[in-house]
Amino acid sequence: MNTRTDDPSTQTRPGGLDVAVERFAAVVGEEHVTTDPSQVAQFRDPYAHPAWVEHEPAAVVSPASTEEVQEVVRIAAETGVHLWPISQGRNNGYGGPAPRLGGGVVVNLRRMNRILQLDEELAFAVVQPGVRFFDLFEEIRRRRLPLWPSIPDLGWGSIVGNTLDHGIGFTPLGDHQARQCGMEVVLADGSVMRTGLGAMTTARTGALRKYSYGPSADGIFMQSNYGIVTEMGCWLVPQPEVYVAADVVVERDEDLAALIDAVRPLLLDGTIPNHPIVYNTALVAGALSDVPRSHWQQDPGPLTEETMLRMRAETGCGAWLMRFALYGPAAVVDAQQALCEQALARVPSARTSLRRMDGATAVDELLDRARSDTSPAGPAGAVARLRHQSDSTQAGVPSLDLLEHLSWDERGSGGHLDYSPVAPLDGHSGRALCDFLDGACRDLGVDFAVSLMLTPRVMIAVVSLWFAPADEVGTREAYATVRSLVQRGAEQGYGAYRTHLEHMDDVAATYDWNDHAGLRLAERLKDVLDPQGILAPGKQGIWPGSMRDPADRPLRPLGTHVEPGTVS
């Protein structure tokens, strides 16, 4: 067991932590428990200023089985420590592996990394929380199965963790909440349950149908703090006969509304079966132009119209660039493609590019393309790089390509925060949302870099704020900007679907209908399922009864520093 050696005040750590750590070691092995600062630091927010400690845990325990998770939870209940479970902890921009409330124990589930079932005929998998998108993809490849997983833009995250945080992917099963089927969950008293049809001892269909008999419990374990998910079923996409990856460059900013109105019917009737993304100029240039911000503009203020025009000229990305994909038998894809081309022709400044592949060889082709990348360096290669990344992601081929945007700020290792409001999917609403976001960002002195994820009825805007965590003033300003966007957005009727640890209470407060009836129900469930409040206190703004009054929450203010030799 790795313990702190530089802290003379360990005996004062609250909640029986020392006792809990000793007992955790007896369950999972000494090598899988640590309070050593250098190791615990790996579970802090990677984009926080290095000296900030408000979301820093005191210890990390890494169980390897459901039974070990049960024992960890029981020990926590008996010793009064609070737990923060993570699957991979890769949701960077939202806090990574760090806990909402510092000073507790991260339950690191990365050792629980087994693919328990992988069925070709019924196209599903059952996975533990430590299984990454990379892992499932590689196992499918190893077994040569004609299946495609749904993945987000970065492949290093956990399938379970991404789903529980309402993550989105980009194959026809990109609604990761919808493709989830069945869970095994450890509750706060250490008991374990299975949801849906998996609740039968003799279950044969636990990962095949979402609904069984009586209330469906799966949803209450997503974006919540009621249990620790130790297994989850997820559905996969059968390999299509034909795969078409497409992008649409829209030259004029004012044609965004026409683009959205052209695409909406194609999403509603299933002609486009996946979730398109629309990027603005600043997002493409920031994420994929392979040059820092200073290449475009020395002025630290928001990007000017002149700068944006130069970005469009050098990258070829237009004012907006949309990606989408088509899948299926050749005759079906032919019909889909014709309908898409007909609809997109009505967008005045749009030009469409289509890349058609044999579904049986598409993955090999995309992997070969990655190994022999010939895209031009610098801004001229931005669209080519985006096309390759998009074509791969929409075919279930994971990568880390989009981490490149972290070099946008030259002052050190980069970070980002995201603001993710939701709006109706119609041209007028889309234009209004982007005008609001652009104006708010300019008013707050930041660049407006956005991607719009389109679903049949709503769009989710992800506004990315890039900064250098080493710059404390700039980092603090980024957090303040997101808080302001949350408040301003709520005033306009835009609810955020996901947020950083530091803004969870802010977002929860915006869901205020009938005196916050939704939050009050969530708190009642918390009181029943976790009366001691040991599981992830404060996650999504759900606090246990003992901390429901903000004055009773042992939170440090944003930007708290701890001097050497004191408890962190």
C-alpha positions in Angstrom: 0.0 0.0 0.0 1.3 3.4 -0.9 0.8 6.0 1.8 1.5 9.7 2.3 4.9 10.3 3.8 5.0 14.1 3.7 1.9 15.0 5.7 2.3 15.3 9.4 -1.4 15.8 9.9 -2.8 12.6 8.5 -4.4 11.6 11.8 -6.7 14.6 11.4 -8.1 13.6 8.0 -11.9 13.4 8.5 -14.3 10.4 8.3 -12.1 7.5 9.4 -10.0 7.6 6.2 -7.0 5.9 7.7 -9.1 3.0 9.0 -10.9 2.8 5.6 -7.6 2.7 3.7 -6.3 -0.2 5.8 -9.5 -2.1 5.3 -9.6 -1.4 1.6 -6.1 -2.9 1.3 -7.2 -6.1 3.0 -9.9 -6.4 0.3 -8.2 -5.4 -2.9 -4.5 -5.8 -2.0 -2.1 -3.2 -0.7 -0.8 -2.4 -4.2 -4.3 -1.3 -5.3 -4.8 1.4 -2.6 -2.8 4.6 -2.4 -2.7 7.9 -0.5 0.6 8.8 -2.0 0.3 12.4 -3.4 2.2 11.6 -6.6 -0.2 8.8 -7.4 -3.4 10.4 -6.1 -2.5 13.4 -8.3 -3.2 11.3 -11.4 -6.9 11.4 -10.4 -7.2 15.2 -10.2 -8.8 17.3 -13.0 -6.1 17.3 -15.7 -7.2 20.8 -16.8 -7.2 22.5 -13.4 -4.5 24.9 -12.4 -1.7 22.7 -11.0 -1.9 24.3 -7.5 -5.7 24.0 -7.1 -6.9 21.2 -4.8 -10.6 21.8 -4.4 -11.4 18.6 -6.4 -8.4 16.5 -5.2 -9.1 13.1 -3.6 -7.3 11.9 -0.5 -7.0 8.3 -1.6 -7.6 5.9 -4.6 -8.8 2.3 -4.3 -8.9 0.0 -7.4 -11.2 -3.0 -7.0 -11.1 -5.8 -9.6 -14.6 -7.4 -9.2 -18.2 -6.7 -8.2 -17.6 -8.4 -4.9 -14.6 -6.1 -4.1 -16.7 -3.1 -5.0 -19.4 -4.3 -2.6 -16.8 -4.6 0.2 -15.4 -1.1 -0.6 -18.9 0.4 -0.3 -19.6 -1.4 3.0 -16.3 -0.2 4.4 -17.0 3.4 3.3 -20.4 3.2 5.0 -18.9 1.9 8.2 -16.1 4.5 8.3 -17.9 7.5 7.0 -15.7 8.2 4.0 -17.3 9.3 0.7 -16.6 7.6 -2.6 -16.3 8.9 -6.1 -16.5 6.0 -8.6 -14.9 6.4 -12.1 -14.8 4.0 -15.0 -11.8 5.4 -16.9 -12.1 9.0 -15.8 -11.5 10.4 -19.3 -14.3 12.9 -19.5 -11.7 15.7 -19.7 -13.3 19.1 -20.0 -15.9 18.0 -17.4 -13.5 17.2 -14.6 -11.8 14.0 -15.7 -11.5 11.5 -12.8 -11.7 14.2 -10.1 -14.4 14.1 -7.5 -17.0 16.9 -7.0 -16.1 17.0 -3.3 -12.4 16.8 -2.5 -10.9 14.8 0.3 -12.6 11.5 -0.3 -11.7 8.3 -2.1 -11.8 7.7 -5.8 -13.0 4.2 -6.7 -11.0 3.5 -9.8 -12.7 0.7 -11.9 -10.1 0.5 -14.6 -9.0 -3.0 -13.4 -12.6 -4.2 -14.1 -11.8 -4.4 -17.8 -13.4 -7.6 -19.1 -15.7 -8.0 -22.0 -18.1 -10.5 -20.5 -20.1 -11.3 -23.7 -19.7 -10.4 -27.3 -22.4 -11.9 -29.5 -22.2 -11.7 -33.3 -25.7 -12.9 -34.2 -27.6 -10.6 -31.9 -25.0 -7.7 -32.1 -24.5 -6.9 -28.5 -21.8 -6.9 -25.8 -21.7 -7.0 -22.0 -18.8 -5.0 -20.5 -17.3 -4.0 -17.2 -16.7 -0.3 -16.5 -13.0 -0.5 -17.3 -13.5 -1.5 -20.9 -12.5 1.3 -23.2 -13.9 1.9 -26.7 -10.4 0.9 -28.0 -10.7 -2.4 -26.1 -14.0 -3.4 -27.6 -12.9 -2.4 -31.1 -9.7 -4.4 -30.8 -11.6 -7.5 -29.5 -14.0 -7.3 -32.4 -11.1 -7.0 -34.8 -9.3 -9.9 -33.1 -12.3 -12.2 -33.5 -13.0 -10.9 -37.0 -16.6 -10.2 -36.2 -18.8 -8.2 -38.7 -19.8 -5.6 -36.0 -19.2 -1.9 -35.5 -19.2 -0.3 -32.1 -20.6 3.2 -31.6 -17.9 5.5 -30.3 -17.4 9.2 -29.4 -14.7 11.3 -31.0 -12.0 10.1 -28.5 -11.6 6.4 -28.0 -9.8 6.2 -24.7 -12.9 6.5 -22.5 -15.0 3.9 -20.9 -18.1 2.5 -22.7 -19.9 2.4 -19.3 -18.7 5.8 -18.1 -19.6 7.5 -21.4 -23.1 6.0 -21.3 -23.7 7.0 -17.7 -22.8 10.6 -18.4 -25.2 10.8 -21.4 -22.4 10.5 -24.0 -23.0 10.5 -27.7 -21.5 8.4 -30.5 -21.7 8.6 -34.3 -22.8 5.3 -35.8 -26.6 4.6 -36.2 -26.5 3.6 -32.5 -25.0 6.9 -31.4 -27.6 7.6 -28.7 -25.6 5.7 -26.0 -28.4 5.8 -23.5 -30.7 4.2 -26.0 -28.3 1.5 -27.0 -27.6 0.6 -23.3 -29.4 -2.5 -22.2 -29.2 -4.0 -18.7 -27.0 -3.1 -15.8 -25.5 -4.7 -12.7 -25.3 -2.1 -9.9 -23.8 -2.1 -6.4 -26.0 0.0 -4.1 -24.8 2.2 -1.2 -25.6 -0.6 1.4 -23.2 -2.9 -0.5 -26.0 -5.0 -2.0 -26.0 -5.7 -5.8 -28.9 -5.7 -8.2 -29.5 -6.3 -11.9 -31.9 -4.2 -14.0 -34.5 -5.2 -16.6 -34.8 -8.8 -17.8 -31.4 -9.4 -16.1 -33.1 -9.4 -12.8 -34.1 -13.0 -13.3 -31.6 -15.6 -11.9 -32.1 -17.6 -15.1 -32.1 -14.6 -17.4 -31.2 -15.2 -21.1 -32.2 -11.8 -22.4 -30.8 -9.2 -20.0 -28.8 -7.4 -22.7 -31.4 -7.8 -25.5 -34.5 -5.9 -24.4 -34.4 -2.7 -22.3 -37.8 -3.2 -20.7 -39.1 -6.0 -18.6 -41.7 -6.0 -15.8 -42.5 -3.1 -13.6 -40.6 0.2 -13.4 -37.3 0.5 -15.4 -34.5 1.4 -13.1 -31.6 1.9 -15.6 -32.2 5.6 -16.0 -31.8 6.5 -12.4 -28.2 5.3 -12.4 -27.2 7.7 -15.2 -25.8 11.1 -14.3 -26.6 10.3 -10.7 -25.0 9.1 -7.5 -27.3 6.2 -6.4 -25.0 3.2 -7.2 -21.9 1.9 -8.9 -22.4 0.2 -12.2 -20.2 -2.9 -12.5 -21.6 -4.4 -15.7 -23.6 -3.0 -18.6 -25.0 -4.4 -21.9 -24.7 -2.4 -25.1 -25.9 -2.9 -28.6 -23.6 -2.9 -31.7 -24.1 -2.1 -35.4 -24.0 -5.0 -37.9 -21.3 -4.3 -40.5 -23.1 -2.6 -43.4 -22.7 -3.7 -47.0 -22.0 -0.1 -48.0 -20.6 2.8 -45.9 -20.7 6.4 -47.2 -19.0 9.1 -45.2 -20.0 12.6 -46.2 -19.3 16.2 -45.4 -20.9 19.5 -46.4 -19.0 22.7 -46.5 -21.3 25.8 -46.2 -19.5 28.9 -47.3 -21.8 31.6 -45.9 -22.6 31.9 -42.2 -26.2 33.0 -43.0 -26.9 29.6 -44.6 -26.8 27.7 -41.3 -30.6 27.8 -41.0 -31.1 26.4 -44.5 -28.7 23.6 -43.7 -30.5 22.7 -40.5 -33.9 22.8 -42.2 -32.6 20.6 -45.1 -31.2 18.0 -42.7 -34.1 17.7 -40.2 -36.5 15.7 -42.4 -33.7 13.3 -43.3 -33.1 12.7 -39.6 -36.7 12.4 -38.7 -37.4 9.7 -41.4 -34.1 7.9 -40.8 -32.6 8.7 -44.2 -29.6 9.9 -42.2 -29.3 7.3 -39.5 -26.5 8.7 -37.4 -25.9 12.0 -35.5 -24.4 14.7 -37.9 -22.1 17.3 -36.4 -21.8 20.9 -37.7 -18.6 22.7 -36.9 -18.0 26.4 -37.2 -14.8 28.0 -38.6 -13.1 28.5 -35.2 -13.7 24.9 -34.1 -12.1 23.5 -37.3 -9.2 25.9 -37.2 -8.7 25.5 -33.5 -8.9 21.7 -33.5 -7.3 20.7 -36.7 -5.3 23.4 -38.4 -2.1 22.2 -36.7 -1.1 25.8 -35.7 -1.6 27.8 -32.5 -4.0 30.7 -32.1 -1.2 33.2 -32.6 -0.9 32.1 -36.2 -4.3 33.6 -36.8 -4.5 36.5 -34.4 -2.2 38.1 -31.9 -4.9 40.0 -30.2 -6.2 38.1 -27.1 -9.7 39.3 -27.7 -12.3 37.3 -29.6 -11.5 36.3 -33.1 -12.3 39.1 -35.5 -14.4 38.7 -38.7 -11.2 39.3 -40.7 -9.5 36.5 -38.9 -12.4 34.2 -39.5 -12.3 35.0 -43.2 -8.6 34.1 -43.3 -9.3 30.9 -41.5 -11.9 29.9 -44.1 -9.5 30.8 -46.9 -6.5 28.9 -45.5 -8.4 25.8 -44.3 -11.2 25.5 -46.9 -13.7 24.7 -44.1 -16.3 27.4 -44.9 -18.4 29.1 -42.3 -19.9 25.7 -41.3 -18.8 22.2 -42.0 -21.2 19.3 -41.4 -20.3 15.6 -41.3 -22.7 12.6 -41.5 -22.7 9.0 -42.8 -25.0 6.5 -44.5 -25.1 2.7 -43.9 -26.8 -0.3 -45.3 -27.4 -2.4 -48.4 -26.2 -0.8 -51.7 -29.7 -0.2 -53.0 -30.8 1.5 -49.7 -27.6 3.6 -49.5 -28.1 4.6 -53.2 -31.6 5.9 -52.3 -30.4 7.6 -49.1 -27.6 9.3 -51.0 -29.9 10.6 -53.7 -32.3 12.1 -51.1 -29.5 13.7 -49.2 -28.0 15.3 -52.4 -31.4 16.5 -53.4 -32.1 18.1 -50.0 -28.6 19.6 -49.6 -28.8 21.2 -53.1 -31.3 23.6 -51.6 -28.7 25.1 -49.3 -27.4 28.0 -51.3 -23.6 27.9 -50.6 -23.2 24.2 -49.8 -21.0 21.8 -51.5 -21.1 18.1 -50.6 -18.3 15.5 -50.6 -19.1 11.8 -50.5 -16.7 8.9 -49.9 -18.2 5.5 -50.6 -16.6 2.3 -49.1 -17.3 -1.4 -49.1 -18.5 -2.1 -45.5 -16.4 -5.3 -45.4 -13.2 -3.5 -46.0 -13.9 0.0 -44.7 -12.2 -0.4 -41.4 -9.0 -1.8 -42.9 -9.1 1.1 -45.4 -9.5 3.7 -42.7 -6.7 2.2 -40.6 -4.4 2.1 -43.6 -5.2 5.7 -44.3 -4.2 6.6 -40.7 -0.9 4.9 -41.1 -0.1 6.6 -44.4 -1.5 10.1 -43.7 -0.6 12.4 -46.7 -2.7 15.4 -45.7 -0.8 18.7 -46.1 0.8 20.2 -43.0 -0.7 23.2 -41.3 -4.1 24.9 -42.1 -4.2 23.5 -45.7 -4.6 20.0 -44.3 -7.3 20.8 -41.7 -10.3 19.6 -43.7 -8.4 16.4 -44.8 -7.6 15.6 -41.2 -11.2 16.3 -40.2 -12.5 14.0 -43.0 -10.2 11.2 -41.9 -11.2 11.6 -38.2 -14.9 11.8 -39.1 -14.8 8.9 -41.5 -13.2 6.7 -38.9 -15.4 7.7 -35.9 -18.6 7.2 -37.9 -17.4 3.7 -38.8 -16.6 2.9 -35.1 -12.8 3.2 -35.5 -11.5 4.9 -32.3 -8.7 7.4 -32.2 -7.3 10.3 -30.2 -6.9 12.7 -33.1 -9.0 15.5 -31.7 -6.6 16.0 -28.7 -4.6 18.1 -31.1 -6.7 21.2 -30.2 -4.9 21.3 -26.9 -2.0 22.9 -28.6 -4.2 25.9 -29.5 -2.8 27.9 -26.6 0.9 28.3 -26.7 1.4 29.1 -23.0 1.7 25.5 -21.9 -0.1 22.2 -21.9 -3.7 23.0 -23.1 -7.0 22.4 -21.5 -10.7 23.1 -22.3 -14.1 23.5 -20.7 -17.3 22.9 -22.5 -20.8 24.5 -22.3 -23.4 22.2 -23.8 -26.9 23.8 -24.3 -29.8 22.1 -26.1 -32.1 23.7 -28.6 -34.9 22.6 -31.0 -33.8 21.3 -34.4 -35.1 23.9 -36.8 -33.3 26.6 -38.7 -34.7 29.6 -36.8 -33.9 28.1 -33.5 -30.4 27.0 -34.6 -29.7 30.5 -35.9 -31.0 32.1 -32.7 -28.9 29.7 -30.5 -25.7 30.5 -32.4 -26.3 34.2 -32.5 -26.9 34.1 -28.7 -23.7 32.0 -28.1 -21.6 34.2 -30.4 -22.8 37.4 -28.7 -22.3 36.0 -25.2 -18.8 34.8 -26.0 -17.9 38.1 -27.5 -19.3 39.9 -24.5 -17.3 37.7 -22.3 -14.1 38.2 -24.4 -13.6 34.6 -25.6 -13.6 32.9 -29.0 -16.8 31.3 -30.2 -15.8 27.7 -31.2 -18.8 25.4 -31.4 -19.9 22.0 -32.7 -23.6 21.3 -33.1 -24.6 17.6 -32.7 -27.8 17.1 -34.6 -30.5 14.6 -33.5 -34.0 14.2 -35.1 -35.6 16.8 -32.8 -32.9 18.8 -31.0 -29.3 20.0 -31.5 -26.7 20.0 -28.7 -24.2 22.8 -29.0 -20.8 22.1 -27.5 -19.0 25.4 -27.0 -15.3 24.8 -26.4 -13.3 27.2 -24.3 -9.6 26.5 -24.7 -7.0 27.8 -22.2 -3.7 27.0 -20.6 -4.1 25.5 -17.1 -0.7 26.8 -16.1 -2.1 30.3 -16.5 -4.1 30.7 -13.3 -5.8 33.9 -14.2 -6.9 32.6 -17.6 -8.0 29.3 -16.1 -10.1 31.1 -13.5 -11.6 33.3 -16.3 -12.6 30.1 -18.3 -14.5 28.7 -15.3 -16.2 32.1 -14.8 -17.1 32.2 -18.4 -18.9 28.8 -18.3 -20.8 29.8 -15.2 -22.0 33.0 -17.0 -23.0 31.0 -20.1 -25.0 28.6 -18.0 -26.9 31.4 -16.4 -27.4 33.4 -19.6 -28.4 30.3 -21.5 -31.0 29.4 -18.9 -32.5 32.9 -19.2 -33.0 32.1 -22.9 -34.5 28.7 -22.2 -31.4 26.6 -23.0 -30.7 23.8 -20.6 -27.2 22.2 -20.5 -27.1 18.4 -20.7 -23.7 17.9 -19.2 -21.2 20.1 -17.3 -17.9 20.3 -15.4 -17.8 19.4 -11.7 -17.5 23.0 -10.7 -20.7 24.0 -12.4 -22.9 21.0 -11.4 -24.8 23.0 -8.8 -25.2 25.9 -11.3 -26.8 23.7 -14.0 -29.0 21.9 -11.5 -30.3 25.2 -10.3 -31.5 26.1 -13.8 -33.9 23.2 -13.8 -36.2 25.1 -11.6 -39.8 24.4 -12.7 -42.2 24.1 -9.8 -39.6 25.0 -7.2 -37.0 22.6 -8.5 -39.4 19.6 -8.4 -37.0 17.4 -10.4 -34.1 18.1 -8.1 -36.2 17.5 -5.1 -37.3 14.1 -6.4 -33.6 13.3 -7.1 -32.8 14.2 -3.5 -35.6 12.0 -2.1 -34.2 9.1 -4.1 -30.8 9.9 -2.7 -32.2 9.8 0.9 -33.7 6.4 0.3 -30.9 4.7 -1.7 -27.9 6.3 0.0 -29.1 7.8 3.3 -25.5 8.2 4.6 -24.5 10.1 1.4 -21.3 8.1 0.8 -21.6 7.8 -3.0 -20.4 10.8 -5.1 -21.9 13.6 -3.0 -22.8 16.6 -5.2 -22.7 14.8 -8.5 -25.1 16.5 -10.9 -26.1 18.8 -8.0 -27.5 15.9 -5.9 -26.4 16.3 -2.4 -27.1 14.0 0.6 -29.3 15.3 3.4 -26.4 16.1 5.6 -25.0 18.5 2.9 -28.2 19.8 1.4 -27.7 23.2 2.9 -24.8 24.8 1.0 -23.4 25.9 4.3 -22.9 22.3 5.4 -20.9 21.3 2.3 -17.2 21.0 3.0 -16.3 22.6 -0.3 -13.2 24.6 -0.9 -13.6 27.7 -3.2 -12.4 27.4 -6.8 -8.7 28.1 -6.9 -7.9 27.0 -3.3 -4.2 26.4 -2.8 -2.7 24.2 -0.1 0.7 25.0 1.3 3.3 22.3 1.5 3.1 20.2 4.7 -0.7 20.6 5.1 -3.6 18.3 4.3 -4.8 18.5 0.8 
